[in-house]
């Protein structure tokens, strides 16, 4: 049986990145038959612009070739998300929130009719049945605290599009007790069930 993993890293660091080390270990531990790799620091995504927004709010059958081209990367990212059974996301905390590269990915995958819809009872996520392993690293921000606008934001954003099975692995407060923080996160990765 095919098991597809979407592996997303967003750390600006390549050498010595704890989030990259933990996501790589998690992906290896989960043992997917296919891994889709998306390194947002190595290949940054564009931010939304007027052309993209205009294309997004134009009915699919009325889009010009230019509008279709403007949405083509978004279409590809959404296809990766839909194809994946498990999504492993490396999300270091930068200034209490997610890296801008990860925010750009979220902006590009949020599309009415593709990843969520509006119903009479409110918004409904269309990306269901996925598992997320969310690896969060931070120097001083405790995961889940009032000052953590990274993991709380990601849980909310992913939940909005229908992804609610989210397992948090946190190597937080590394500037306070790095050994305990990282060893605890590594133990949580080792305990992951495939």
ABEGO torsion letter per residue (X at the ends): XBBBBBBBBABABABGBAAAAAAAAAAAAAGBABBBBBBAAABBBBBBBAAAAAAAABBAAABBAAAAAAAAAAAAAAAAAAABABBBBBBBBBGGBBBAAAAAAAAAABBBGAABBBBAAEBBBABBGBBBBBBBBBAABBBGBAABAAAAAAAAAAAAAGBABBBBBBBBGAAABAAAAAAAAAAAAAABBX
